[in-house]
Amino acid sequence: MTRIELAPEITDDFDRVFDHIARHGEADAVERIAYIIEAINVLQHSPRIGRPARDDLHELVIGKDQLGYVALYRYIDEINTAFILAIRCQHETGYKC
């Protein structure tokens, strides 16, 4: 099973998600974060599932529309570890929501 490591900066990304939800009165923030974490956990069994991005990075697309996020990660096969580097709302990465 692939190990998943979260970069320290991920806490800033989750803070941004919380702030966005608070400003717009959307769904429960705790449930939204749990949804993102659950989706990231798919990398434990399928670390190559994300689409190629730049510089040996991959993007895991999570949900869609207003519930859409993208997790940027690097998978290192030699140590069987996926390093989650950033979480962004899809609209921050150029998707139309």
Secondary structure, 3 states (H helix, E strand, C coil): CCEEEECCCHHHHHHHHHHHHHHHCCCCHHHHHHHHHHHHHHHHCCCCCCEECCCCCEEEEECCHHHCEEEEEEEEHHHCEEEEEEEEEHHHHCCCC
